[in-house]
Amino acid sequence: MTAPQTGTIRVPASAGATPVRTRLRSASAAARIAAVRTPELTIGALGVVTGALFAWVPSLWYDEAATVTSAQRSWPQLWAELHTVDAVHGLYYALIHAWFWLVGYTPFTLRFPSALAIGVAAGLVVALGRRLGGRRLGITAGLVFLALPRVQWAGSEGRPYATITTLAVCLTLVGITAVRRTRTGSGRRWWVAYGLIAALSVTFNVYLSLAVVAHAVTLGWTLLAQRSRTDGRAPVLPRAVLVRWVVAAGAAAVVVSPLVLVVVSQSKQVGWITGISERTFPQVFATSWFGGIDSYAAVAWALLVTGSVVGLAAAHRRSPSVRAVLRAQAVRVALPLALLPTAALVGATALGEHLYSPKYASLSLPFVALLIALAITLVRPRAVLAVALAVFLVISVPSAIDVKTPRSKQDSTWANAASIIEAERSATPGANGGVVFGSVYGHPGTTAEIIRVSYPWAFTGLTDLGVRKDGAESGVLWNQNGDLATTIPARLGDIDTVWFVGGTPKARNIQPETASVLAENGFHAEQHWKTGRVVITEYVRG
């Protein structure tokens, strides 16, 4: 038996693995092609990433805690709550309830649905811009939308404002499609879809009814522009469109009217909104869309006005180009949706119905972005346009960072307060503990149990010594304390450490009473902390 031959085997280069450099080039080329061919998906994905990035960093605040406590209740408890408070957010709470059932609660899981909604909204803004003015307008509008400070805020907020924004642009895109399909006689299904989405949108938040009203303004404005045109072109707006819009919007109004009546009956929950004051103009000018940054707002408003004026003026020339006609129609679509909601809410507030708050203007954000994009895309050539867009994006970076700092939510330090308690408790793991919740800053009727709701792991195993009325069982948002002189001694038992958690001024101070009752039962103050507007005191027995 002979030994097998041995030697060197040469493998042709083509038969080997593709070089890493070639693969990277292929991946880069594929990414560029995807960005060009499907900008909706590319910019949408960018929106999800920017919204979710560092969303876990800011401490929760009052409104987000309302989401957490509502979404973690049982279905019967949530249903009972909505009969007394927050029916306006009922559908959102139900969706977050289901989401928490799937993934559990953390500050990040609370905020991630908003990042996802902003990503979807960004993709829809691109689609809307492409439909109204071409690829360049669509891509620019999508990027501008993501750069707006208030969009960055909404994308990392555990509240419904990001989804409200998404529904506003979705409803508008479906409405435009229905109008265009009506010209070919195939628009009925789209009008049915419009009516269903309108009903869903208003169910999600009644302020979205203002988007439907803005669509009426757009239709009326388009009809007037059509009648004044003398170039002999086919009508942009057939009469059938008006009839079908009335039917779809009317049907949606009938469906949602019971919910609207319930929401109106709970209007006392917005009693915190003040009337018209010296703060109103700065709120409208800078806060609603531009994060309260005056210089940024001045630039954005200048672009918004420029895009609107130039877009309309170009269409009134003797022989306007197709591009000019399309851009004018983009203004007719976007301008009412940008201005009417804020004008209506400010007007109602001036008349005594206090409804305006900057955060309620979030449904206008996609259309503000579209108007700004109309101005930026006036720039020629393409390289200069890219530079102008890059400058706008760069000046948006500081505000994007600012909304992801630990204290960016109303200067809240609840996360730090919870970490103090968690760290101190871990040092004495065998101690039997109790807690008394005082009021929180700015909300004297709410106990600091709201911090436990937001960061429950820091309070696991602690007995609430002051609570008398459980919010979940009584159909209200928050627990209520009872007579401390009675409740604390009755629940002390073998507890040897008691934590007091409350707020600085603008909170009802019950700490002196708590300290007195605990002193009568053999406790003394051991340590004291103050973090932001939260005060913490540890009392120990002996």
Phi, psi and omega in degrees: 000125183265153179285147179290151178290144176237157180173191181260132178256125179266127179255125178302147181302325182291339181273349181274186179289148177297129180306147182302320181298320179295320180297317180297320178296319179297317179296319179296318179295320179296321179295319179295320179295318179296320181296325181281316186279328181230065181297333178301314181290320182295310181289326175298315178297321177299322178296320178296316182295313182294327178288321184279334184298121180062021178293342179279351187284309184296143174293145175295160177225185192305308185296320179293324177296328175297322175297314184297311183294325180288316184289340181267002177277161175292163179302314177298321179293320178295318179299318179295320180299315185293344175282345182243331185203150171063028174300333179298335180252014189302313182294322178297315179299321180296319179294318180290328175302311179296322180296315179296326177298326181280315191242351184082170183256130162213165176305325180290315180294332174298318188268341184299321177303327177290321176297319178296318180296320178295322176299316178296317179299318180298317177298320179291325176297318176300314180297319179295316179297319178297320180295324185269335185208008177103174186300317183299315179295318181298312181295316179298316180298319179297317179290320177298319179303312180296332183280339184300131182304322182288334174290317177300320178296311183296327183289348178235030182243128180279053179221174190277004190294326178295319181289326174302316178300316180298314181295324180298314182285327177296314180298320180294317180296319177294321178297318178296318178297320179297320179298314183292322180289335179295329180296331181261002177083009183241032186262358186298318180297324179290327176289326173297316178299319178300313180297319180294317180291324176298316179296317178297318183296313181290328174296322179292319177200124187296337179295342177291349172298335178292333175293321178295319177297319178298325176297323177297319178297318179299316180297316179295318179296317179296321179296317178296318179295324179294319181291330182276355183278141184236018183271359176078009180288161179296149181300136175284330187235092176297153180299331179300332179298314181298317180298313183290327176295317179300317181295312182295313181293321178296317178298318178297320180297320179296318183296318187268356184302321178300318179295319180300319179297321178295316180298318179298322180293341179258020185298343179297340181287348173257023178296344179287344181286129181274169177282190178294132181212187179293345179277344188295313182298312177301326178295315179292317186290315191242324191279315189306316185242338192238022170069017179076015181261106188299315182295318178297316181298321180298316178296314183296317178296321179298318178293319180299313180294318180298313179300321180290311184294311181295321179299319180284320183295321182296329181284347181264008174289166185300317180230077183292147177286165177300320179299318180295320179297317180295318181292326176295320178292327175299321177295318181295331177282312190279323187296314177299322181290333178282318190261323188298314180304313179294317180299319181294317182289320177294319178298316178297322179294320179296332181272002175110348176265097188286098186237344187275126168220142183307325183291341180281355178268010185295335180295343181273350188302318180299327187275331169298315179299320181295319179293320176296319180296327176300323178288315183296322182282001170289340184288136175227151356280192186298322181296319179292323176301316180299320179294316180298317179294319179298320178298317179297320179293321182295318180290350177271347185298314181303320180291327178294325177287321185298328182278000180244020178271160183304328185247028185283344180264094180051034179060028182291139176236028182299322180298319180292321178299316179296322181292327177297312181296318181297317181293317181293323179291325180293338179286335177230072189295338183270357186286137174278124188239155172225169182214143173239125181260120172276195178279166178250155182302129176083351181223071186298340178273358181247134179275162179289005170302341176300331177287321175297322177300319183284325183227069188296331184295338179283343187244008182303128177089351179278137178271127177283111186275347186249343188294137176244321185235118180279125184298317182296322182282335182258002175077025175237172186289315193237155173292159177232138179283157175254206178283109186298326180297339179261312188289321184295306181299326183291339185248359184295312179051234180263019179294132180243356176223131179234133177256132170255128179234120181209199185235164175282182182315155195079017173229148178286117189273107178252009182295318178303319179294319179299314180298321181294315180295318180293322178299321178296340181251020171088021180251151174223157180288126181259313182216155180222140178227152172224121178231110185062238181256020179246134175245142181227134175227135176258124176250136179235153180280141175107000000 
